[in-house]
């Protein structure tokens, strides 16, 4: 083999390697997932956030839901994932990122739907089954686990301040900068980081004293506070604005600011 042929051969091998690597890294469901034809109707019937959008925004939301289902597997574990479960899971992913153009979840490949609560070891049997949702770590990296009953309840109860699936997707947003620490650098401009941290500590102290209507789980740490208040913001925005105007304003800056590239 002469020098030119050898160079061509090496380049060809390198290109083939890059192509195979790209295909392997591409994030697509192992089994083709199909949204029901009436999924916009399911959104209209079940998702309050969607109901408040105008027609143009609803069309964009529809496209984002469809894209999520194309990119992320939604798998039932000892339960059947219904069309509604698929739609609610995708909606939970889109809601906190809706004001960010072309947002992707690079740290998520699959959502596992469990029938009910589970343990921190991801087990359905045995004791200590008190988990409703979790972002996986270690061998479960790039996986989210959601309780099917909690997923549905988060959208069926229109008067509470809780939504487990949105809570977990906010954790993923927080994790986008490499750390689940309650300071989502992907959403929060640098100038607002210190004011946000001050607000977090101030409100955690109020929760611990019993002087707040924010879920006590928000006092666990800064990351849980962010996720809990985000639930409140998306479920009952008017009430959050009334009860906690500073938090509401900061949530607005994070989630409803000017659209930027995600």
C-alpha positions as YAML, in Angstrom:
chain: A
units: angstrom
residues:
- id: 1
  name: UNK
  ca: [0.00, 0.00, 0.00]
- id: 2
  name: UNK
  ca: [1.49, 3.35, -1.05]
- id: 3
  name: UNK
  ca: [1.50, 6.44, 1.17]
- id: 4
  name: UNK
  ca: [-1.56, 8.07, -0.44]
- id: 5
  name: UNK
  ca: [-3.64, 4.91, -0.16]
- id: 6
  name: UNK
  ca: [-2.61, 4.48, 3.47]
- id: 7
  name: UNK
  ca: [-3.63, 8.05, 4.32]
- id: 8
  name: UNK
  ca: [-7.00, 7.56, 2.61]
- id: 9
  name: UNK
  ca: [-7.49, 4.29, 4.50]
- id: 10
  name: UNK
  ca: [-6.70, 5.93, 7.87]
- id: 11
  name: UNK
  ca: [-9.07, 8.83, 7.19]
- id: 12
  name: UNK
  ca: [-11.81, 6.38, 6.19]
- id: 13
  name: UNK
  ca: [-11.40, 4.37, 9.39]
- id: 14
  name: UNK
  ca: [-11.47, 7.55, 11.48]
- id: 15
  name: UNK
  ca: [-14.67, 8.76, 9.80]
- id: 16
  name: UNK
  ca: [-16.31, 5.36, 10.29]
- id: 17
  name: UNK
  ca: [-15.38, 5.42, 13.99]
- id: 18
  name: UNK
  ca: [-16.89, 8.89, 14.43]
- id: 19
  name: UNK
  ca: [-20.07, 7.82, 12.62]
- id: 20
  name: UNK
  ca: [-20.53, 4.71, 14.79]
- id: 21
  name: UNK
  ca: [-19.82, 6.73, 17.92]
- id: 22
  name: UNK
  ca: [-22.39, 9.32, 16.91]
- id: 23
  name: UNK
  ca: [-25.04, 6.68, 16.27]
- id: 24
  name: UNK
  ca: [-24.35, 5.03, 19.63]
- id: 25
  name: UNK
  ca: [-24.60, 8.33, 21.45]
- id: 26
  name: UNK
  ca: [-27.82, 9.35, 19.73]
- id: 27
  name: UNK
  ca: [-30.61, 9.38, 22.29]
- id: 28
  name: UNK
  ca: [-33.59, 7.53, 20.85]
- id: 29
  name: UNK
  ca: [-36.10, 5.17, 22.45]
- id: 30
  name: UNK
  ca: [-35.24, 1.46, 22.10]
- id: 31
  name: UNK
  ca: [-38.87, 0.83, 21.09]
- id: 32
  name: UNK
  ca: [-40.76, 3.27, 18.92]
- id: 33
  name: UNK
  ca: [-43.09, 5.30, 21.13]
- id: 34
  name: UNK
  ca: [-46.20, 6.73, 19.58]
- id: 35
  name: UNK
  ca: [-48.21, 9.57, 21.03]
- id: 36
  name: UNK
  ca: [-51.96, 9.14, 20.70]
- id: 37
  name: UNK
  ca: [-53.48, 11.23, 17.92]
- id: 38
  name: UNK
  ca: [-55.57, 13.07, 20.50]
- id: 39
  name: UNK
  ca: [-52.65, 14.08, 22.72]
- id: 40
  name: UNK
  ca: [-53.42, 17.82, 22.37]
- id: 41
  name: UNK
  ca: [-56.88, 17.05, 23.74]
- id: 42
  name: UNK
  ca: [-55.34, 15.17, 26.67]
- id: 43
  name: UNK
  ca: [-53.16, 18.20, 27.37]
- id: 44
  name: UNK
  ca: [-56.19, 20.51, 27.18]
- id: 45
  name: UNK
  ca: [-58.18, 18.31, 29.55]
- id: 46
  name: UNK
  ca: [-55.47, 17.63, 32.13]
- id: 47
  name: UNK
  ca: [-52.73, 20.28, 32.12]
- id: 48
  name: UNK
  ca: [-53.67, 23.67, 33.56]
- id: 49
  name: UNK
  ca: [-50.41, 25.27, 32.33]
- id: 50
  name: UNK
  ca: [-51.35, 24.27, 28.77]
- id: 51
  name: UNK
  ca: [-54.90, 25.58, 29.11]
- id: 52
  name: UNK
  ca: [-53.58, 29.07, 29.85]
- id: 53
  name: UNK
  ca: [-51.47, 29.25, 26.68]
- id: 54
  name: UNK
  ca: [-52.66, 30.91, 23.50]
- id: 55
  name: UNK
  ca: [-53.11, 28.87, 20.29]
- id: 56
  name: UNK
  ca: [-49.63, 29.59, 18.97]
- id: 57
  name: UNK
  ca: [-48.02, 28.68, 22.29]
- id: 58
  name: UNK
  ca: [-50.09, 25.51, 22.51]
- id: 59
  name: UNK
  ca: [-48.83, 24.46, 19.10]
- id: 60
  name: UNK
  ca: [-45.25, 24.96, 20.26]
- id: 61
  name: UNK
  ca: [-46.01, 23.02, 23.44]
- id: 62
  name: UNK
  ca: [-47.44, 20.17, 21.33]
- id: 63
  name: UNK
  ca: [-44.24, 20.04, 19.28]
- id: 64
  name: UNK
  ca: [-42.07, 20.04, 22.39]
- id: 65
  name: UNK
  ca: [-44.09, 17.19, 23.92]
- id: 66
  name: UNK
  ca: [-43.75, 15.15, 20.72]
- id: 67
  name: UNK
  ca: [-40.01, 15.79, 20.58]
- id: 68
  name: UNK
  ca: [-39.53, 14.70, 24.19]
- id: 69
  name: UNK
  ca: [-41.34, 11.41, 23.52]
- id: 70
  name: UNK
  ca: [-39.14, 10.83, 20.46]
- id: 71
  name: UNK
  ca: [-35.94, 11.37, 22.47]
- id: 72
  name: UNK
  ca: [-36.62, 9.85, 25.92]
- id: 73
  name: UNK
  ca: [-37.94, 6.37, 26.66]
- id: 74
  name: UNK
  ca: [-40.91, 6.17, 29.02]
- id: 75
  name: UNK
  ca: [-41.05, 2.66, 30.47]
- id: 76
  name: UNK
  ca: [-43.50, 1.04, 32.85]
- id: 77
  name: UNK
  ca: [-42.13, -1.17, 35.65]
- id: 78
  name: UNK
  ca: [-44.80, -3.60, 36.91]
- id: 79
  name: UNK
  ca: [-47.40, -1.28, 35.42]
- id: 80
  name: UNK
  ca: [-48.67, -0.19, 32.01]
- id: 81
  name: UNK
  ca: [-47.82, 3.28, 30.75]
- id: 82
  name: UNK
  ca: [-51.05, 4.70, 29.40]
- id: 83
  name: UNK
  ca: [-51.24, 7.42, 26.73]
- id: 84
  name: UNK
  ca: [-52.15, 9.88, 29.51]
- id: 85
  name: UNK
  ca: [-49.07, 8.88, 31.54]
- id: 86
  name: UNK
  ca: [-46.87, 9.48, 28.49]
- id: 87
  name: UNK
  ca: [-48.44, 12.88, 27.85]
- id: 88
  name: UNK
  ca: [-48.20, 13.98, 31.51]
- id: 89
  name: UNK
  ca: [-44.56, 12.90, 31.74]
- id: 90
  name: UNK
  ca: [-43.64, 14.86, 28.63]
- id: 91
  name: UNK
  ca: [-45.65, 17.87, 29.79]
- id: 92
  name: UNK
  ca: [-43.76, 17.80, 33.11]
- id: 93
  name: UNK
  ca: [-40.52, 18.04, 31.16]
- id: 94
  name: UNK
  ca: [-41.71, 20.87, 28.92]
- id: 95
  name: UNK
  ca: [-43.36, 23.11, 31.52]
- id: 96
  name: UNK
  ca: [-40.22, 24.28, 33.39]
- id: 97
  name: UNK
  ca: [-38.25, 24.70, 30.13]
- id: 98
  name: UNK
  ca: [-40.96, 26.20, 27.94]
- id: 99
  name: UNK
  ca: [-39.35, 29.65, 27.83]
- id: 100
  name: UNK
  ca: [-36.01, 28.25, 26.70]
- id: 101
  name: UNK
  ca: [-35.73, 27.69, 22.97]
- id: 102
  name: UNK
  ca: [-34.64, 24.22, 21.82]
- id: 103
  name: UNK
  ca: [-33.98, 23.02, 25.37]
- id: 104
  name: UNK
  ca: [-32.77, 19.42, 25.67]
- id: 105
  name: UNK
  ca: [-32.21, 17.26, 28.76]
- id: 106
  name: UNK
  ca: [-28.72, 15.92, 28.03]
- id: 107
  name: UNK
  ca: [-28.70, 14.12, 31.38]
- id: 108
  name: UNK
  ca: [-31.82, 12.02, 30.73]
- id: 109
  name: UNK
  ca: [-32.31, 8.92, 28.56]
- id: 110
  name: UNK
  ca: [-35.25, 7.18, 30.22]
- id: 111
  name: UNK
  ca: [-38.14, 7.75, 32.61]
- id: 112
  name: UNK
  ca: [-39.27, 4.69, 34.57]
- id: 113
  name: UNK
  ca: [-42.88, 4.69, 35.75]
- id: 114
  name: UNK
  ca: [-43.47, 2.69, 38.94]
- id: 115
  name: UNK
  ca: [-47.05, 1.95, 40.04]
- id: 116
  name: UNK
  ca: [-46.63, 3.54, 43.49]
- id: 117
  name: UNK
  ca: [-44.04, 4.63, 46.03]
- id: 118
  name: UNK
  ca: [-40.60, 3.03, 46.12]
- id: 119
  name: UNK
  ca: [-37.44, 2.95, 48.24]
- id: 120
  name: UNK
  ca: [-34.22, 4.95, 47.80]
- id: 121
  name: UNK
  ca: [-32.75, 1.74, 46.34]
- id: 122
  name: UNK
  ca: [-35.42, 1.93, 43.59]
- id: 123
  name: UNK
  ca: [-37.23, -1.10, 45.03]
- id: 124
  name: UNK
  ca: [-41.00, -1.63, 44.96]
- id: 125
  name: UNK
  ca: [-41.03, -4.28, 47.68]
- id: 126
  name: UNK
  ca: [-39.97, -4.21, 51.32]
- id: 127
  name: UNK
  ca: [-39.87, -1.37, 53.82]
- id: 128
  name: UNK
  ca: [-39.13, 2.36, 53.53]
- id: 129
  name: UNK
  ca: [-41.15, 2.82, 50.34]
- id: 130
  name: UNK
  ca: [-41.77, 6.54, 50.71]
- id: 131
  name: UNK
  ca: [-40.26, 7.95, 47.50]
- id: 132
  name: UNK
  ca: [-42.57, 9.47, 44.87]
- id: 133
  name: UNK
  ca: [-39.92, 10.54, 42.38]
- id: 134
  name: UNK
  ca: [-36.15, 10.46, 42.01]
- id: 135
  name: UNK
  ca: [-33.37, 11.39, 39.62]
- id: 136
  name: UNK
  ca: [-31.10, 8.35, 39.47]
- id: 137
  name: UNK
  ca: [-27.40, 8.21, 40.30]
- id: 138
  name: UNK
  ca: [-24.60, 5.71, 39.76]
- id: 139
  name: UNK
  ca: [-25.87, 2.80, 37.64]
- id: 140
  name: UNK
  ca: [-29.17, 4.69, 37.30]
- id: 141
  name: UNK
  ca: [-27.49, 7.82, 35.91]
- id: 142
  name: UNK
  ca: [-29.54, 9.41, 33.11]
- id: 143
  name: UNK
  ca: [-32.71, 7.77, 34.47]
- id: 144
  name: UNK
  ca: [-35.66, 9.33, 36.30]
- id: 145
  name: UNK
  ca: [-38.13, 7.29, 38.34]
- id: 146
  name: UNK
  ca: [-41.69, 8.49, 38.91]
- id: 147
  name: UNK
  ca: [-44.61, 7.06, 40.84]
- id: 148
  name: UNK
  ca: [-47.52, 6.62, 38.44]
- id: 149
  name: UNK
  ca: [-50.04, 7.60, 41.10]
- id: 150
  name: UNK
  ca: [-48.04, 10.72, 42.04]
- id: 151
  name: UNK
  ca: [-47.64, 11.67, 38.36]
- id: 152
  name: UNK
  ca: [-51.39, 11.61, 37.85]
- id: 153
  name: UNK
  ca: [-52.22, 13.29, 41.15]
- id: 154
  name: UNK
  ca: [-49.87, 16.17, 40.33]
- id: 155
  name: UNK
  ca: [-52.13, 17.16, 37.46]
- id: 156
  name: UNK
  ca: [-55.55, 16.08, 38.76]
- id: 157
  name: UNK
  ca: [-55.36, 18.13, 41.97]
- id: 158
  name: UNK
  ca: [-55.72, 21.75, 40.84]
- id: 159
  name: UNK
  ca: [-55.75, 23.31, 44.33]
- id: 160
  name: UNK
  ca: [-52.53, 22.03, 45.91]
- id: 161
  name: UNK
  ca: [-49.00, 23.35, 45.43]
- id: 162
  name: UNK
  ca: [-47.35, 20.06, 44.50]
- id: 163
  name: UNK
  ca: [-46.38, 18.23, 41.33]
- id: 164
  name: UNK
  ca: [-43.88, 15.40, 41.74]
- id: 165
  name: UNK
  ca: [-42.90, 15.12, 38.08]
- id: 166
  name: UNK
  ca: [-42.21, 18.86, 37.69]
- id: 167
  name: UNK
  ca: [-40.21, 18.66, 40.93]
- id: 168
  name: UNK
  ca: [-37.91, 16.00, 39.46]
- id: 169
  name: UNK
  ca: [-37.46, 17.78, 36.14]
- id: 170
  name: UNK
  ca: [-36.42, 20.92, 38.03]
- id: 171
  name: UNK
  ca: [-33.78, 18.79, 39.74]
- id: 172
  name: UNK
  ca: [-32.52, 17.85, 36.27]
- id: 173
  name: UNK
  ca: [-32.40, 21.52, 35.30]
- id: 174
  name: UNK
  ca: [-30.44, 22.22, 38.48]
- id: 175
  name: UNK
  ca: [-28.10, 19.36, 37.59]
- id: 176
  name: UNK
  ca: [-27.40, 20.76, 34.09]
- id: 177
  name: UNK
  ca: [-24.44, 22.77, 35.43]
- id: 178
  name: UNK
  ca: [-22.96, 19.65, 37.03]
- id: 179
  name: UNK
  ca: [-24.28, 20.02, 40.59]
- id: 180
  name: UNK
  ca: [-27.69, 19.60, 42.21]
- id: 181
  name: UNK
  ca: [-27.21, 22.49, 44.63]
- id: 182
  name: UNK
  ca: [-30.29, 24.67, 44.30]
- id: 183
  name: UNK
  ca: [-28.46, 27.24, 42.16]
- id: 184
  name: UNK
  ca: [-29.46, 26.49, 38.54]
- id: 185
  name: UNK
  ca: [-26.79, 28.37, 36.61]
- id: 186
  name: UNK
  ca: [-28.55, 27.49, 33.34]
- id: 187
  name: UNK
  ca: [-31.54, 29.57, 34.49]
- id: 188
  name: UNK
  ca: [-30.11, 32.18, 36.81]
- id: 189
  name: UNK
  ca: [-27.93, 35.07, 35.70]
- id: 190
  name: UNK
  ca: [-24.82, 35.58, 37.81]
- id: 191
  name: UNK
  ca: [-26.08, 38.88, 39.22]
- id: 192
  name: UNK
  ca: [-29.02, 37.12, 40.83]
- id: 193
  name: UNK
  ca: [-27.15, 34.18, 42.40]
- id: 194
  name: UNK
  ca: [-26.40, 35.84, 45.76]
- id: 195
  name: UNK
  ca: [-29.91, 37.36, 46.11]
- id: 196
  name: UNK
  ca: [-31.35, 33.93, 45.34]
- id: 197
  name: UNK
  ca: [-29.18, 32.20, 47.95]
- id: 198
  name: UNK
  ca: [-30.21, 34.83, 50.50]
- id: 199
  name: UNK
  ca: [-33.89, 34.22, 49.69]
- id: 200
  name: UNK
  ca: [-33.42, 30.46, 49.98]
- id: 201
  name: UNK
  ca: [-31.87, 30.64, 53.45]
- id: 202
  name: UNK
  ca: [-34.40, 33.22, 54.63]
- id: 203
  name: UNK
  ca: [-37.33, 31.05, 53.56]
- id: 204
  name: UNK
  ca: [-35.84, 27.80, 54.83]
- id: 205
  name: UNK
  ca: [-35.54, 29.45, 58.24]
- id: 206
  name: UNK
  ca: [-39.21, 30.50, 58.05]
- id: 207
  name: UNK
  ca: [-40.26, 26.93, 57.14]
- id: 208
  name: UNK
  ca: [-38.30, 25.53, 60.07]
- id: 209
  name: UNK
  ca: [-40.02, 27.99, 62.41]
- id: 210
  name: UNK
  ca: [-43.44, 27.03, 61.07]
- id: 211
  name: UNK
  ca: [-43.98, 30.50, 59.62]
- id: 212
  name: UNK
  ca: [-44.43, 29.49, 55.99]
- id: 213
  name: UNK
  ca: [-46.99, 27.70, 53.82]
- id: 214
  name: UNK
  ca: [-44.19, 26.25, 51.67]
- id: 215
  name: UNK
  ca: [-43.97, 22.45, 51.90]
- id: 216
  name: UNK
  ca: [-41.69, 21.52, 54.83]
- id: 217
  name: UNK
  ca: [-39.72, 19.24, 52.50]
- id: 218
  name: UNK
  ca: [-38.31, 22.43, 51.00]
- id: 219
  name: UNK
  ca: [-36.29, 22.93, 54.19]
- id: 220
  name: UNK
  ca: [-34.31, 19.72, 53.54]
- id: 221
  name: UNK
  ca: [-31.61, 21.59, 51.60]
- id: 222
  name: UNK
  ca: [-31.17, 24.24, 48.91]
- id: 223
  name: UNK
  ca: [-31.80, 21.82, 46.02]
- id: 224
  name: UNK
  ca: [-35.08, 20.59, 47.47]
- id: 225
  name: UNK
  ca: [-36.13, 24.16, 48.24]
- id: 226
  name: UNK
  ca: [-35.70, 25.12, 44.58]
- id: 227
  name: UNK
  ca: [-37.72, 22.12, 43.38]
- id: 228
  name: UNK
  ca: [-40.49, 22.61, 45.97]
- id: 229
  name: UNK
  ca: [-40.89, 26.33, 45.21]
- id: 230
  name: UNK
  ca: [-40.89, 25.59, 41.47]
- id: 231
  name: UNK
  ca: [-43.81, 23.21, 42.04]
- id: 232
  name: UNK
  ca: [-45.61, 25.99, 43.92]
- id: 233
  name: UNK
  ca: [-44.83, 28.47, 41.11]
- id: 234
  name: UNK
  ca: [-46.22, 26.28, 38.33]
- id: 235
  name: UNK
  ca: [-49.18, 24.93, 40.28]
- id: 236
  name: UNK
  ca: [-50.38, 28.08, 42.10]
- id: 237
  name: UNK
  ca: [-48.54, 31.12, 40.65]
- id: 238
  name: UNK
  ca: [-51.10, 33.68, 41.85]
- id: 239
  name: UNK
  ca: [-50.95, 32.35, 45.41]
- id: 240
  name: UNK
  ca: [-47.14, 32.35, 45.40]
- id: 241
  name: UNK
  ca: [-47.17, 35.95, 44.17]
- id: 242
  name: UNK
  ca: [-49.55, 36.91, 46.97]
- id: 243
  name: UNK
  ca: [-47.77, 35.03, 49.77]
- id: 244
  name: UNK
  ca: [-44.14, 35.28, 48.65]
- id: 245
  name: UNK
  ca: [-43.68, 38.15, 46.15]
- id: 246
  name: UNK
  ca: [-39.87, 38.02, 46.26]
- id: 247
  name: UNK
  ca: [-39.82, 34.30, 45.51]
- id: 248
  name: UNK
  ca: [-42.39, 34.77, 42.78]
- id: 249
  name: UNK
  ca: [-40.26, 37.45, 41.13]
- id: 250
  name: UNK
  ca: [-37.18, 35.25, 41.26]
- id: 251
  name: UNK
  ca: [-39.10, 32.29, 39.80]
- id: 252
  name: UNK
  ca: [-40.25, 34.61, 37.03]
- id: 253
  name: UNK
  ca: [-36.65, 35.50, 36.27]
- id: 254
  name: UNK
  ca: [-35.69, 31.84, 36.14]
- id: 255
  name: UNK
  ca: [-38.57, 30.29, 34.26]
- id: 256
  name: UNK
  ca: [-40.45, 33.05, 32.44]
- id: 257
  name: UNK
  ca: [-37.70, 35.37, 31.34]
- id: 258
  name: UNK
  ca: [-36.88, 36.29, 27.78]
- id: 259
  name: UNK
  ca: [-36.40, 33.24, 25.62]
- id: 260
  name: UNK
  ca: [-32.80, 32.22, 25.27]
- id: 261
  name: UNK
  ca: [-31.03, 29.30, 23.63]
- id: 262
  name: UNK
  ca: [-30.95, 26.37, 26.04]
...
